[in-house]
Amino acid sequence: MIRLALSFFVLLSFASCSTLNDVVKAKDDGKGTTVTYDLDFENAWALAKKSFRWGGADAIEEYESDGYMLTSKGMNLVSSGSVMGAWIEKTSDGKMKVTVISKRRISTQIATGMTEDKFHKYFKAGVDILKSGGKLPASAPSL
């Protein structure tokens, strides 16, 4: 029993914690999930913030002049949280390329607080709302 407990604590000591800086580094390394949307920058920016909010994100650090934002999501019953970022870049044809990165706060945990796929599902739902002339709701749309 003592060996099992000791093994568990040794394993935990090797588990690294991800930070917002790790999200930025991952982007610099070409990681993330990118989708291009037919949207202007202003709406894409607002929708990225809203998508994070719909996913339960905490405070959002905005670096609008550099085209990215960073946030995190706290822990719950299945996850010890995640750190996330979204980058919005204009393409040559005027569309917006949106790259999102989501990393588990603790690398050994099974689940993440919000996946990159879930972010893009929220974002796409928001694009559909805006294209139909609607206003982005405060609560998450059903997916």
Secondary structure, 3 states (H helix, E strand, C coil): CHHHHHHHHHHHHHCCECCHHHHHHHHHCCCCEEEEECCCHHHHHHHHHHHHHHCCCCCEEEEHHHCEEEEEECCCCCCCCEEEEEEEEECCCCCEEEEEEEEECECCCCCCCCCHHHHHHHHHHHHHHHHCCCCCCCCCCCC
